[in-house]
Structure formats: structure tokens, C-alpha cells
Amino acid sequence: MRLDRWFRRHYPQLNHTRLEKLLRTGQIRIDGRRAKSSDRLAAGQIVRVPPIDGATAHPAREDAPVSARDASFVRQLVIHEAPDFFVLNKPPGLAVQGGTKTARHLDALLPALAKKGEERPRLVHRLDRDTSGALLIARSLGSAASLSQQFRTKAITKIYWALVEGVPTPKSGRIDLALAKTGRRGDERMTPQEEGEGQRAITAYRVISHIGRQMAWVALVPITGRTHQLRAHMAAIGHPIIGDPKYGNATPQGLPSGLQLHARSLTLAGKGGRPITVTAPLPPHMAQTWRLLGLTEGEADQTLAAN
């Protein structure tokens, strides 16, 4: 577990700004050494926590019961089940985790996926609230550690589909552009940075099809995993994703509203090392867009196979 998540769980009164100050000044240490919020804790490590005014340690909170309706809902999202993980097809509009003004989120529904006597399933990566598609869920703490390692070593491949403004030139390439979070709390956005600043972010893209010069269907592969990376990168090269209220423009007249970005597939190593690819069907608003524009899913298979 990341150190900042450990603090959120055990010291919920300690906000992010205060935590970062304690880390920056070396008051929080792991096994005697200075720590960063992104450090990952392992069993047996010792975390030094200084006296914190108004904050006391809390045990991990028990999950609230999941209603029968929500349990049925989250089970219907499962598109692949394996001994160590689930893959869900997350609908757009559903937050993955809780936060300010977010009462209902996917993480709170995960206990409904556990069978009697099993551990609580755990998130191992995220999708934006308005992004739909394949989301990997670990079935236990042990499998979460293994899957997180696969993400860190780039052993898991994610392919996204997006409809963007205009047609990128060249029709395939890599966007290597650092990003940094800017803006006020609750209205943050990722902004391109000069070389040597921000966090390095890399996205590979390929145009699958285009509608004249107005719009293009692109496949996107995030090489790194920064917040809003695909949305910020496509906007930065002048081709924002259709329906993106933060980085783009209004949805073109005649198309359904909603962000046109979908985590189409996940490929990871299964038992014995054999690759497993799980594909998530398009959400209703994107399926409608594809029909209106005369796009067929087979075009992606042909384009990607040819390259």
C-alpha cells in the first residue's frame, strides 16, 4: 500500500497538505529513512509518526454494508473473472474512489464481489469518473501486490479508444510531454510543462479511422499513468477528446453528450504466463456515436493488426 493511502486510512484527520509538509521536513520515516507519499509499505516495516495536533490513529474502517441493489449492479459489471482478479466494465459517471462530494463510488461496492470467507477485493489502478471501460480488480491483498508490480514493470497493456477533434498528423506516434497538476482544489487540471519540469508522461497513439478532417477515432496506449494523461496529451497536440468538458470543447451538434474515451482492453499475464486479453464493450453513448458516424469495431482490429 502507498504511504499516503496508509495515512488516509489510519489518520483520516490529516489532510494531504499537512502530510506532505511532514514528509518534506523528514518527520515521517520508514525504517528510519526519509519517506515520500508514493513509497509502498511492506509487512514488517516501521512507520515513524510524529505527534500530530488533532489527529489520532484509527484502525482501518469496516466497510459499510452493500445494498442488494448495489450488489446486483456491481456483479453485472464483471466481464472476466479469474482466480486472482476480476475485470469490470466501469460505466461513465461512476467514480472509482470516494472524495469530496462523492458519496457513491465503485470502491465501496467491491465487498459484494467477495464470496463468503474471501478477502475484500481491491483496486489496483484507476479510471477517471467520466471514462468507461476495463478496470482491473484484485481479489486479495496478495494478488493486488502482484498486479501492482505488473503495472510498475509495464507488463500490463491498456488500450483506450477515443474520438478526437481533427485528425492527428502523423497518424501514429508517441506524445512525450511532462504534466503537472495546476488549479484550485476541486478544479485541478494537468498542464504541459517545460522539459525537466513536472512528471514525465508518454502516450502512444494510432488513428484507426477518420470522418473527413473533422474527427478521428484513435487508439491510445498510456506508457505512463498520470492523472488525466490521455485527455491532457490529446488536447496538448491540438486534438482534444470529444465531450471533454475540462480539456476540450462542446460536443458537436448531433452527437450524444459524454466523454468519448473508453478503456477498450487490458492484456496481462495469466496462470502459466499466458497473456489474457479482456475487451470491454462500448458504453451506450459511444456505441450510439459509432453508429451515427458509421464506424465499425472491426476497423480497429484490421488497423492494429496491419501495424
C-alpha positions as a printed Julia matrix, in Angstrom:
307×3 Matrix{Float64}:
   0.0     0.0     0.0
   1.23    3.52   -0.78
   2.22    5.53    2.27
  -0.28    8.31    1.56
  -3.12    5.75    1.38
  -1.94    4.24    4.67
  -2.21    7.67    6.3
  -5.65    8.29    4.79
  -6.82    5.02    6.28
  -5.27    5.37    9.74
  -5.13    9.17   10.17
  -8.18   10.46    8.29
  -7.97   13.88   10.0
  -4.52   14.52    8.48
  -5.03   16.33    5.18
  -2.75   15.98    2.16
  -1.04   19.35    2.61
  -0.06   18.61    6.21
   1.1    15.12    5.28
   3.35   16.45    2.52
   4.87   19.03    4.91
   5.68   16.31    7.46
   7.27   14.21    4.73
   9.2    17.14    3.27
  10.66   18.03    6.66
  11.66   14.42    7.38
   9.33   13.98   10.37
   7.79   10.81    8.91
  10.2     7.95    8.31
  10.03    4.34    7.16
  12.51    2.06    8.91
  14.48    5.15    9.92
  14.82    6.68    6.45
  13.11    9.71    4.93
   9.9     8.85    3.1
   7.78   10.03    0.17
   4.0     9.75   -0.19
   4.45    7.34   -3.12
   6.61    4.88   -1.13
   4.99    1.47   -0.8
   4.77   -0.21    2.58
   5.5    -3.88    3.15
   4.6    -6.08    6.1
   7.02   -5.64    8.99
   8.16   -2.12    8.15
   8.08    0.53   10.89
   6.49    3.91   10.19
   7.57    6.74   12.49
   4.64    9.12   13.01
   5.39   12.38   14.87
   2.9    13.94   17.31
   0.13   15.44   15.18
  -2.21   18.01   16.73
  -5.82   16.9    16.44
  -5.02   13.6    14.73
  -5.01   10.19   16.38
  -4.54    6.77   14.87
  -7.7     5.0    13.79
  -7.98    1.33   12.91
  -8.95    0.57    9.35
 -12.63    1.33    8.94
 -15.01   -1.51    8.29
 -16.84   -1.4     5.01
 -20.44   -0.24    5.09
 -22.91   -2.94    4.05
 -23.62   -3.03    0.3
 -27.32   -2.92   -0.54
 -28.85   -5.76   -2.54
 -29.44   -3.33   -5.4
 -25.81   -2.14   -5.47
 -24.52   -5.7    -5.08
 -26.51   -6.75   -8.15
 -25.27   -3.68  -10.02
 -21.57   -4.28   -9.38
 -21.82   -8.0   -10.18
 -23.29   -7.14  -13.58
 -20.19   -5.08  -14.34
 -17.93   -8.16  -14.23
 -16.77   -9.11  -17.74
 -13.98  -11.5   -16.71
 -13.29  -13.5   -13.57
 -10.05  -15.32  -12.71
  -8.68  -16.87   -9.5
  -6.69  -13.7    -8.71
  -8.68  -10.88  -10.25
 -11.86   -9.52  -11.81
 -12.17   -7.19  -14.77
 -15.13   -4.82  -14.63
 -16.61   -2.68  -17.4
 -16.93    0.57  -15.47
 -19.76    2.79  -16.69
 -19.13    6.5   -17.29
 -20.16    8.8   -14.45
 -19.26    6.39  -11.64
 -16.27    7.45   -9.52
 -13.73    4.74   -8.75
 -12.95    6.09   -5.28
 -14.61    8.38   -2.78
 -13.67   12.01   -2.25
 -15.13   15.44   -1.74
 -18.81   15.45   -2.74
 -18.59   11.78   -3.83
 -20.97    9.63   -1.8
 -21.31    6.67   -4.17
 -18.23    5.1    -5.71
 -17.04    1.77   -7.03
 -14.56    1.0    -4.25
 -17.4     0.93   -1.7
 -19.24   -1.68   -3.8
 -16.34   -4.14   -4.15
 -17.11   -6.16   -0.98
 -20.17   -7.51   -2.84
 -17.83   -9.36   -5.22
 -16.23  -11.42   -2.43
 -17.56  -14.87   -1.69
 -18.05  -15.97    1.9
 -14.68  -16.22    3.65
 -12.81  -14.34    0.9
 -10.88  -11.11    1.35
 -12.28   -7.8     0.26
 -11.39   -7.15   -3.42
  -9.02   -4.22   -4.0
  -8.4    -1.57   -6.62
  -5.04   -1.72   -8.4
  -5.48    1.17  -10.85
  -7.98    3.93  -11.62
 -10.15    5.36  -14.36
 -11.5     8.93  -14.39
 -15.12    9.3   -13.33
 -16.27   10.01  -16.9
 -14.05    7.39  -18.57
 -15.63    3.99  -19.09
 -14.17    0.56  -19.67
 -11.91   -2.2   -18.43
 -10.93   -1.87  -14.77
  -8.76   -4.49  -13.07
  -9.71   -5.52   -9.53
  -7.54   -7.77   -7.33
  -9.27  -10.47   -5.3
  -6.87  -10.2    -2.34
  -4.06   -8.15   -0.86
  -1.52  -10.64   -2.21
  -2.86  -10.52   -5.75
  -3.07   -6.7    -5.51
   0.67   -6.6    -4.81
   1.4    -8.91   -7.76
  -0.81   -6.97  -10.17
   0.6    -3.63   -8.99
   4.06   -4.97   -9.76
   2.9    -5.87  -13.28
   1.72   -2.29  -13.74
   5.02   -0.88  -12.47
   7.05   -3.07  -14.84
   4.76   -2.29  -17.81
   3.74   -5.95  -18.07
   0.08   -4.91  -18.36
  -1.04   -3.21  -21.58
  -4.09   -0.97  -21.74
  -5.66    0.2   -24.99
  -8.15    3.06  -24.99
 -10.46    4.17  -27.76
 -11.26    7.84  -28.19
 -12.99   10.13  -30.65
 -10.98   13.32  -31.05
 -11.33   16.66  -32.83
  -9.5    16.79  -36.14
  -7.07   14.15  -37.41
  -3.65   13.8   -35.74
  -0.63   14.07  -38.05
   1.28   11.83  -38.34
  -1.36    9.14  -37.96
   0.71    7.26  -35.39
   3.32    8.33  -32.9
   4.26    8.99  -29.28
   3.47   12.03  -27.17
   6.28   12.58  -24.67
   5.18   15.6   -22.69
   5.58   16.21  -18.96
   2.47   17.15  -16.97
   1.88   18.91  -13.66
  -1.3    19.49  -11.67
  -2.45   23.12  -11.59
  -5.56   24.96  -10.45
  -7.54   25.15   -7.24
  -8.59   22.14   -5.19
 -11.63   20.56   -6.8
 -10.87   22.18  -10.16
  -7.38   20.84  -10.87
  -6.15   20.07  -14.37
  -2.96   18.61  -15.8
  -0.89   21.2   -17.65
   2.02   20.58  -20.06
   5.41   21.55  -18.63
   8.77   22.57  -20.0
  11.46   19.9   -20.31
  12.81   18.96  -16.9
   9.67   20.07  -15.04
   6.55   18.18  -13.97
   6.16   14.41  -14.25
   7.19   12.72  -17.46
   4.18   11.33  -19.32
   4.2     9.24  -22.51
   1.27    8.17  -24.69
   1.36    6.13  -27.9
  -1.45    6.74  -30.4
  -2.68    5.47  -33.75
  -5.51    6.76  -35.94
  -7.93    3.93  -36.73
 -10.39    5.86  -38.88
 -11.46    9.43  -39.52
 -14.55   11.35  -40.56
 -13.23   13.81  -43.13
 -10.95   16.25  -41.34
 -13.44   16.92  -38.54
 -12.95   13.92  -36.23
 -10.81   10.83  -35.81
 -11.13    7.54  -33.96
  -7.82    6.84  -32.25
  -6.34    4.02  -30.2
  -4.33    5.28  -27.23
  -1.81    3.36  -25.14
  -0.62    5.06  -21.94
   3.04    4.18  -21.35
   2.95    6.09  -18.07
  -0.09    6.52  -15.84
  -0.55   10.18  -14.92
  -3.85   11.75  -13.89
  -5.89   12.78  -16.97
  -2.88   11.87  -19.1
  -4.7    10.87  -22.3
  -7.09   13.81  -22.11
  -4.32   16.34  -21.44
  -1.99   14.89  -24.08
  -4.56   14.88  -26.87
  -5.57   18.44  -26.03
  -1.9    19.47  -25.98
  -1.35   18.3   -29.57
  -4.47   20.13  -30.72
  -6.87   17.16  -30.86
  -8.91   17.16  -27.64
 -11.24   14.25  -26.94
 -14.83   14.89  -27.94
 -17.14   15.56  -24.98
 -14.32   16.51  -22.58
 -15.53   19.5   -20.5
 -12.13   20.07  -18.88
  -9.71   19.84  -21.81
 -11.93   20.17  -24.88
 -14.9    21.97  -26.36
 -18.65   21.43  -26.54
 -19.86   18.16  -28.07
 -20.58   18.63  -31.81
 -24.25   19.02  -32.59
 -25.97   15.72  -33.34
 -23.69   13.54  -31.21
 -24.67   12.23  -27.77
 -23.16   14.04  -24.81
 -20.49   12.43  -22.67
 -16.74   11.91  -22.78
 -15.8     9.82  -25.82
 -13.0     7.91  -24.08
 -13.17    4.19  -23.26
 -10.67    1.73  -21.78
 -11.21   -0.84  -24.51
  -8.91   -3.68  -23.41
  -6.47   -4.98  -20.84
  -3.75   -7.55  -21.54
  -1.94   -9.19  -18.63
  -0.19  -12.42  -17.74
  -2.45  -15.23  -16.58
  -1.57  -18.52  -14.93
   1.49  -20.07  -16.55
   2.44  -16.73  -18.07
  -0.04  -16.95  -20.94
  -1.37  -13.5   -21.9
  -5.03  -12.8   -21.21
  -6.8   -10.0   -23.1
 -10.14   -8.75  -21.81
 -12.23   -6.47  -24.02
 -14.89   -4.11  -22.68
 -17.93   -3.28  -24.85
 -18.51    0.4   -25.61
 -20.83    2.32  -23.28
 -24.24    3.32  -24.72
 -23.32    6.91  -25.64
 -20.18    5.83  -27.52
 -21.94    2.92  -29.21
 -24.54    5.42  -30.43
 -21.8     7.75  -31.69
 -20.11    4.91  -33.57
 -23.43    4.02  -35.24
 -24.14    7.63  -36.2
 -20.67    8.01  -37.74
 -20.74    4.63  -39.48
 -17.75    3.28  -37.56
 -17.39   -0.47  -37.01
 -15.35   -2.15  -34.31
 -13.73   -4.46  -36.85
 -11.87   -1.47  -38.32
  -9.74   -1.33  -35.17
  -8.77   -4.98  -35.41
  -7.75   -4.56  -39.06
  -5.8    -1.34  -38.47
  -3.94   -2.54  -35.4
  -3.21   -5.95  -36.93
  -1.79   -4.32  -40.05
   0.66   -2.37  -37.92
